[in-house]
C-alpha cells in the first residue's frame, strides 16, 4: 500500500463534516491538478435535530476565509447576531419572583491583557455600584436594548462591537454542502456505512456501504456524532466520561415560533438557571430554539418537561418537546493512526457557552493546517493534535464547571453537589482560590490555544459577585487616572452606541433586502 496520503474520506455530514470538507478543500486546493481528493459519505437516513446553535466570533473569520457572503449566510441559515450570553438567576436562587443577571460578552473596550481594569473597577473607580461588564464594555447595554452590533453600512464581518452568530445548524450544513461540492471540488455520496476495514497495521483501509459498496481512502475523518463509527467502534478508542464533574446528562427542547414577523429578536443567548440545570433561549430570524439541560439524577423527564413549558409559557401547549441524551466526555485520543474524530465523535461538553461548534471549528482548522502528506508524518501530527485538544477539552470542562461552582443557589441538591469539591477539578479550584486576592492575569493563560480567553474568566468571576478582595494590593495599581479616563470613555461610547446602533430585527431585515458592503 502506498504511503502517500492523497484520498481523504469524511464519514458523516452536518456542521462538523461539511465545515471540515470546506476547510480541507480550501486549504489543500483540491481543485488543483494532482492534488487531494475529498469524498464525504453521508447517511440519507439520519434526521437533523434543529435546536438553534450558538457560535463564537471565530466563525466570522472562518466564513470570510471560505469566501461566503455574510448577508447570504445570514439569510440562508436564519442567522442572527449574538453579543454573548446572558446568565439569568445563576448567582442565587430567585426569591419572591425576583430575577438578576450578568453577561459573558465578546467585547471589552481595552484588551485586559494590555491594561487590566478589573482591580480599578473593584476599588470603585468606575462608579459606585456599577457592574463589571458595564464598566469595561458597552456591549451589555447594546444587548439589553435589543440592538445590533453593526450598521447596514458596516462592511461584511466587521462590527462596532465584536459579535458571533446564532444559526440553524441544519441549514448551515446544507449551505456548506453546496459550497463544498459546487465550488471547492468535494465529492458527495449518500450511503450508510455497514463496516470499516482495517489493514494489517491497524489503519483504516476502507468503509463498506449499503449502496455504493467499498470506498477506499488514505485518511479518514469521523464526523458520525456520538456513535463514533470509526474512532470508537472500528478503532476501539476509549470514551472517557466527564460525569464526575459535569452533572447534566439530558436535554429537552422545543422550536418556538414568534408571535409575528416583527417580534423582537434577543441578540444574545439567554441562559437561565433552573432547579436541576438551565434553559437556553436562542433567537433565530423565524423562531426561538428553547431547551432545558438537566440531570436525570435529580429530576425525571416529566418534571423537566414541565420546567421547560413553564419557562416558555402558554405558547408551549401547542408545541412538541424532543428529548435527547447528553453524553458528556471525550475520546482518550481523537486522532489515531489515519483517522481523526471531530464534533461529537471526539468529545462533547454540555452546551453552556456554545463550545461545541467552536471546538469542532478549531479542530477542523488545525487539521487543515497540519494535514500530513505521507503516512510517516502521521505519528507527529497525531501527537501534536491530541496534546492540543486534550488540553482544550480539560480547560473547557474547568470553565463550564466554574459557572456551577460559583453559584450560591441552594434550591436543589443538583446545585449543592456542583459545589461539592469532589466534583470540582483541582485545576480550577487552585485558580479560583488565587483569584480571591489577586486579579486574573494574562500569565494565568500561558497556552497559545486556550479555548476561553482571560476576559471570559473575568466576566464570569466578577459577574457572579463572589468574595473578592484586592485591597492588600491596592498600592500596586497606581494608574488610577488612566483607569478613570477609560471608564469615562466606556460611558461615552455606550451613549453613542445606544443612540446610533439599529434595532436587531430591523437590521436583519435590511441585510436580507440589501446585503452588506464588501471590504
C-alpha positions in Angstrom: 0.0 0.0 0.0 1.3 3.5 -0.9 2.3 5.7 2.0 1.3 8.8 0.1 -1.8 10.4 1.5 -4.0 11.5 -1.3 -7.6 10.3 -0.9 -9.5 11.8 2.1 -12.8 10.3 3.2 -15.1 12.2 5.6 -17.8 10.0 7.1 -20.8 12.0 8.3 -22.2 15.3 7.3 -23.8 18.1 9.5 -21.8 21.1 10.6 -18.7 19.0 11.5 -18.5 17.1 8.3 -19.2 19.9 5.9 -17.2 22.6 7.6 -14.2 20.1 7.6 -14.8 19.4 4.0 -14.8 23.1 3.1 -11.7 23.9 5.2 -9.7 21.0 3.8 -10.7 21.6 0.2 -9.8 25.3 0.5 -6.5 24.8 2.4 -5.3 21.9 0.3 -6.5 23.4 -3.0 -8.3 20.2 -4.0 -9.3 21.5 -7.5 -5.7 21.9 -8.5 -4.1 19.3 -10.7 -2.6 16.3 -8.8 -4.0 17.5 -5.5 -6.0 15.6 -2.9 -9.5 14.1 -3.4 -12.1 14.6 -0.7 -15.2 12.4 -0.5 -17.9 13.0 2.1 -20.1 10.0 2.7 -23.3 10.9 4.5 -26.2 8.8 5.6 -29.5 9.6 3.9 -31.5 8.3 6.9 -30.3 10.4 9.9 -32.6 13.4 10.5 -31.3 16.8 11.5 -32.2 18.0 15.0 -32.9 21.7 15.0 -32.3 23.4 18.3 -30.7 26.7 17.3 -27.0 26.8 17.7 -24.6 29.5 19.1 -21.1 30.2 17.7 -18.1 32.3 18.8 -16.7 35.3 17.0 -14.1 33.0 15.3 -16.8 31.9 12.9 -16.7 35.3 11.2 -13.1 34.7 10.2 -13.9 31.1 9.1 -16.8 32.2 6.9 -14.8 35.1 5.4 -11.8 32.8 4.6 -14.2 30.4 2.8 -15.5 33.3 0.6 -19.0 33.2 2.0 -21.1 36.3 1.7 -22.2 37.3 5.2 -25.6 38.6 4.1 -26.3 35.4 2.1 -25.2 33.3 5.1 -27.5 35.1 7.5 -30.4 34.9 5.1 -29.9 31.2 4.2 -29.2 30.0 7.8 -31.8 32.0 9.7 -28.8 33.6 11.4 -28.9 36.4 13.9 -26.2 38.4 15.7 -25.0 37.3 19.1 -23.4 39.7 21.7 -22.6 36.9 24.1 -24.5 35.0 26.8 -26.9 36.5 29.4 -26.8 34.4 32.6 -30.1 34.8 34.5 -30.5 33.6 38.1 -27.2 31.9 38.3 -25.9 33.8 41.3 -28.5 32.6 43.7 -32.0 31.1 43.9 -34.6 33.7 43.0 -36.8 35.0 45.8 -40.3 36.3 45.5 -40.3 36.3 41.7 -37.2 38.4 41.6 -34.6 38.0 38.9 -30.9 39.0 38.3 -28.4 38.5 35.6 -24.8 39.1 34.3 -23.2 38.7 30.9 -20.3 37.0 29.3 -19.5 39.4 26.4 -17.4 39.3 23.2 -16.1 42.9 23.5 -14.0 44.7 26.1 -13.2 48.4 25.5 -9.5 47.7 26.1 -7.7 44.4 25.9 -7.4 43.3 29.6 -4.0 41.6 28.9 -2.7 45.1 27.9 -4.3 47.1 30.7 -6.4 45.3 33.3 -9.3 47.4 34.5 -10.6 44.8 36.9 -8.8 46.0 40.1 -9.7 49.6 39.4 -13.4 48.6 39.0 -13.2 46.5 42.2 -11.8 49.6 44.1 -14.8 51.7 42.9 -13.1 53.9 40.3 -15.7 53.1 37.7 -18.5 54.4 39.9 -20.4 53.2 42.9 -22.3 50.0 42.3 -21.5 49.8 38.6 -21.3 46.2 37.3 -18.1 44.9 35.8 -19.4 44.4 32.2 -20.9 48.0 32.2 -17.6 49.3 33.4 -15.4 47.8 30.8 -17.7 47.3 27.8 -20.6 49.0 26.0 -21.9 45.6 24.8 -24.1 44.7 27.7 -26.2 47.8 27.3 -26.3 47.3 23.5 -27.7 43.8 24.1 -30.1 44.8 26.8 -31.5 47.4 24.4 -32.0 44.9 21.7 -29.5 46.5 19.3 -27.4 45.0 16.6 -23.5 45.1 16.7 -23.2 47.0 13.4 -25.0 49.2 10.9 -26.2 48.4 7.4 -23.2 50.5 6.2 -20.6 48.4 8.2 -18.7 46.1 5.9 -19.1 42.4 6.0 -17.7 40.6 9.0 -16.8 44.0 10.7 -18.6 45.3 13.8 -18.9 48.3 16.0 -18.6 45.7 18.8 -17.4 42.1 18.4 -20.1 39.5 17.6 -20.9 35.9 16.8 -24.0 34.3 15.3 -26.9 32.2 16.3 -27.9 29.9 13.4 -29.9 27.0 12.2 -27.3 24.2 12.1 -29.3 22.1 9.7 -29.4 24.9 7.1 -25.8 25.8 7.8 -24.8 22.3 6.9 -26.7 22.4 3.6 -25.1 25.8 2.7 -21.6 24.3 3.3 -22.6 21.2 1.3 -23.3 23.3 -1.8 -20.1 25.3 -1.3 -18.0 22.2 -0.9 -19.5 20.4 -3.9 -20.2 23.2 -6.4 -17.1 25.4 -5.8 -14.4 23.5 -3.8 -14.3 20.1 -5.5 -15.6 17.8 -2.8 -17.5 14.7 -3.9 -20.7 13.9 -2.0 -22.0 10.4 -1.6 -25.2 9.2 0.1 -24.9 5.8 1.8 -24.9 4.1 5.2 -21.7 2.6 6.4 -22.1 -1.1 7.2 -18.5 -1.9 8.2 -15.0 -0.5 8.5 -12.0 -2.5 7.2 -8.5 -2.2 8.8 -5.2 -3.2 7.2 -2.6 -5.4 8.9 -1.1 -2.3 10.8 -4.5 -1.3 12.2 -5.0 1.7 9.8 -8.4 2.2 8.2 -8.3 0.9 4.7 -11.9 1.3 3.5 -15.5 1.5 4.5 -18.2 -0.7 3.1 -21.6 0.9 2.4 -25.1 -0.4 1.7 -25.5 1.5 -1.6 -22.0 2.1 -3.0 -20.0 -0.9 -2.0 -16.4 -0.3 -0.8 -14.9 3.2 -0.6 -11.2 3.2 0.0 -9.1 6.1 1.4 -5.8 7.1 2.8 -7.1 9.3 5.6 -10.5 9.3 7.3 -12.4 11.9 9.3 -15.0 10.6 11.7 -18.0 13.0 11.9 -20.6 10.4 12.8 -21.6 12.0 16.0 -21.9 10.2 19.3 -21.9 6.8 17.6 -18.2 7.4 16.6 -18.4 4.7 14.0 -14.7 4.9 13.0 -12.7 6.2 16.1 -14.9 4.3 18.6 -16.5 1.2 17.0 -13.7 0.4 14.5 -10.5 1.6 16.2 -11.7 1.0 19.8 -10.5 4.3 21.2 -12.0 4.6 24.7 -14.6 7.2 25.6 -13.8 8.9 28.9 -16.9 10.4 30.6 -16.9 13.8 32.4 -19.8 12.7 34.6 -17.8 13.1 37.8 -17.6 16.8 37.1 -20.3 17.8 34.6 -23.5 16.6 36.2 -26.0 17.4 33.4 -26.8 14.5 31.1 -30.2 15.2 29.4 -31.8 17.9 27.3 -35.3 18.6 26.3 -36.1 21.3 23.7 -38.8 22.9 21.5 -38.9 25.2 18.5 -40.9 28.2 19.5 -42.4 30.4 16.7 -42.5 34.2 17.1 -45.9 35.8 17.6 -45.5 37.7 14.4 -42.8 38.7 11.8 -41.9 41.9 13.8 -41.4 40.2 17.1 -38.1 41.4 18.7 -35.1 39.1 18.3 -33.0 39.0 21.5 -29.4 39.5 20.3 -27.7 37.0 22.8 -28.1 33.6 24.2 -30.2 33.7 27.3 -29.1 31.0 29.8 -31.5 30.8 32.8 -30.6 28.7 35.8 -33.4 26.2 36.8 -33.8 23.8 39.7 -31.8 21.0 38.2 -29.9 22.7 35.3 -30.5 25.6 33.0 -32.6 26.6 30.0 -31.2 28.0 26.8 -33.1 30.5 24.7 -31.7 31.3 21.2 -33.4 33.7 18.8 -33.2 33.0 15.1 -34.9 35.1 12.4 -38.0 32.9 12.3 -38.2 31.2 15.7 -36.6 30.6 19.0 -34.8 27.5 20.0 -35.5 26.8 23.7 -34.3 23.9 25.7 -33.6 22.6 29.2 -30.3 20.9 30.1 -30.7 18.9 33.3 -29.6 15.9 35.2 -31.8 12.9 35.5 -30.2 12.0 38.8 -32.2 14.9 40.3 -35.2 15.3 38.0 -37.2 12.9 35.8 -38.3 13.6 32.2 -41.8 14.6 33.2 -40.7 17.2 35.6 -38.1 18.5 33.2 -40.7 19.0 30.5 -42.9 20.9 33.0 -40.0 23.2 33.8 -39.4 23.9 30.1 -43.1 24.5 29.4 -43.4 26.8 32.4 -40.4 28.8 31.1 -41.9 29.2 27.6 -45.4 29.9 28.9 -48.9 29.2 27.4 -47.5 29.1 23.9 -45.8 25.8 24.8 -49.2 24.0 25.0 -49.3 23.8 21.2 -45.6 22.6 20.8 -44.0 19.2 20.9 -40.9 18.6 23.1 -38.0 16.5 22.0 -35.7 14.7 24.4 -32.0 13.8 23.8 -29.3 12.2 25.9 -26.3 14.5 26.6 -23.3 12.2 26.6 -20.5 14.4 28.1 -17.0 13.1 27.7 -14.1 12.7 25.3 -12.2 10.1 23.4 -8.9 9.2 25.0 -7.4 10.2 21.7 -9.4 11.9 18.9 -6.5 11.4 16.4 -5.4 7.7 15.9 -3.3 6.3 13.1 -5.1 7.7 9.9 -8.3 8.7 11.5 -9.4 12.0 13.2 -12.7 12.4 15.0 -14.3 15.8 15.1 -17.5 17.1 16.7 -19.4 14.8 19.0 -17.4 11.7 17.7 -14.4 13.3 19.5 -15.9 14.9 22.6 -18.9 16.8 24.0 -19.0 19.2 26.9 -22.5 20.3 27.6 -23.9 23.3 25.6 -23.3 26.0 28.1 -21.0 28.6 26.5 -21.6 27.1 23.0 -18.2 25.4 22.9 -19.3 22.5 20.6 -19.1 24.3 17.2 -16.1 26.3 18.3 -14.0 23.2 19.2 -15.1 21.4 16.1 -14.2 24.5 14.0 -10.8 24.8 15.8 -10.1 21.1 15.2 -11.0 21.4 11.5 -8.7 24.4 11.1 -5.9 22.6 12.9 -6.2 19.5 10.7 -6.2 21.7 7.5 -3.0 23.5 8.7 -1.2 20.3 9.7 -2.5 17.9 7.2 0.1 15.1 6.6 1.0 14.3 3.0 2.7 11.0 3.9 1.9 8.2 6.3 5.3 8.6 8.0 4.2 12.1 9.1 1.1 10.8 10.9 2.6 10.0 14.3 3.9 13.5 15.0 0.7 15.2 13.7 -1.3 12.8 15.8 0.7 13.6 18.9 0.5 17.4 18.3 -3.2 17.3 17.7 -4.0 15.1 20.7 -1.9 17.1 23.1 -3.6 20.3 22.0 -7.1 19.0 22.2 -6.8 17.1 25.4 -5.7 20.4 26.9 -8.5 22.3 25.3 -11.2 19.9 26.5 -9.8 19.9 30.0 -9.8 23.7 30.1 -13.4 23.8 28.7 -14.5 21.5 31.5 -12.8 23.8 34.0 -14.6 26.8 32.6 -18.0 25.2 32.4 -17.7 23.8 35.9 -16.7 27.3 37.2 -20.2 28.6 36.4 -21.8 26.0 38.6 -19.3 26.0 41.4 -19.5 29.8 41.9 -23.3 29.7 42.1 -24.9 30.2 45.5 -28.2 28.5 44.5 -29.5 26.1 47.2 -32.9 25.1 45.9 -31.9 21.6 44.8 -29.2 19.0 45.6 -28.1 19.5 42.0 -26.6 22.9 42.9 -25.2 21.8 46.2 -23.5 18.8 44.6 -22.0 21.1 41.9 -20.2 22.9 44.8 -19.0 19.7 46.4 -15.3 19.8 45.9 -15.3 16.1 44.9 -16.9 17.3 41.6 -14.6 20.2 41.0 -11.3 19.8 39.2 -8.4 20.7 41.3 -7.0 22.9 38.5 -9.9 25.3 38.7 -10.0 25.2 42.5 -6.4 26.4 42.6 -7.1 29.3 40.2 -10.3 30.4 42.0 -8.5 30.4 45.3 -5.7 32.5 43.8 -8.1 34.9 42.2 -9.8 35.8 45.5 -7.0 38.2 46.3 -5.2 38.5 43.0 -6.6 39.9 39.7 -6.9 37.5 36.8 -3.8 37.9 34.8 -2.6 37.1 31.2 0.0 34.9 32.9 -2.7 32.6 34.1 -3.2 31.6 30.4 0.2 30.6 29.0 -1.0 28.2 26.3 -1.5 29.6 22.8 -4.6 27.5 22.4 -6.6 28.5 25.5 -10.3 27.9 24.5 -11.5 30.6 26.8 -9.6 33.9 27.0 -8.7 35.9 30.1 -11.7 38.3 29.7 -14.2 35.4 29.6 -13.0 34.3 33.0 -13.3 37.9 34.2 -16.9 38.2 33.0 -17.9 35.1 34.8 -15.9 35.5 38.0 -16.7 39.2 38.5 -20.3 38.8 37.2 -21.0 36.2 39.8 -20.1 38.7 42.5 -18.1 36.4 44.7 -16.0 37.3 47.7 -13.0 39.0 46.0 -10.7 41.5 47.8 -7.8 43.2 46.1 -7.3 45.8 48.8 -4.0 44.4 50.1 -2.5 45.0 46.6 -4.1 48.5 46.1 -0.7 50.2 46.2 0.3 48.2 43.1 -2.4 49.6 41.0 -1.1 53.1 40.5 -2.6 54.1 37.2 -5.8 55.4 38.6 -6.1 58.4 36.3 -5.7 56.2 33.3 -8.3 53.8 34.6 -10.8 56.7 35.3 -10.2 58.1 31.8 -11.0 54.7 30.2 -14.1 54.2 32.4 -15.3 57.6 31.2 -14.6 56.7 27.6 -16.6 53.5 28.0 -19.6 55.6 29.3 -19.4 57.9 26.3 -19.0 55.0 23.8 -22.1 53.4 25.4 -24.1 56.5 24.9 -23.1 56.8 21.3 -23.8 53.1 20.6 -27.3 53.3 22.2 -28.0 56.3 20.0 -26.6 55.1 16.7 -26.9 51.3 16.5 -30.0 49.9 14.9 -32.6 47.6 16.3 -31.6 43.9 15.8 -34.6 42.8 13.9 -34.6 46.0 11.8 -31.0 45.4 10.7 -31.5 41.8 9.8 -34.5 42.7 7.7 -32.3 45.3 5.8 -29.5 42.8 5.4 -31.9 40.3 3.8 -33.1 43.0 1.4 -29.9 45.0 0.6 -26.9 42.9 1.7 -23.8 44.3 3.3 -20.8 46.2 1.8 -17.8 44.1 0.9 -14.4 45.0 2.3 
